[in-house]
């Protein structure tokens, strides 16, 4: 039997997924059912774009519900308190300087389910996080990226 994928996440990330799941089940499902009911009233379903649109959205929402339920079922909550306070781990925010130009960057390392690079949350599966996890303040690290290697120095690690 295939081994199930584990989804590492912070307690906050799990809570966000639970809220999204609840919203989809209790609000969004009902809205879509109502749209389908209204669209059926327009007649011939074979040429009814409102009906097709609602059915497509229903399929997407049901797929997302299944995905979220699976992620939550196999969630592994990461407790960053179990790691040294100056060590990079999931659930912590790391600040590093790119060498040699000393440009600072800051990211919170989260599980893949919580990843949102535009808000500074990177997945533990990303090349940057993979290179930094387990390292400590003042360590110099080489990060292999698709655009080539970059050298960084860890400036600080904060509980998030």
Order of alpha helices (4+ residues) and beta strands (2+ residues): beta-alpha-alpha-alpha-beta-beta-beta-beta-alpha-beta-beta
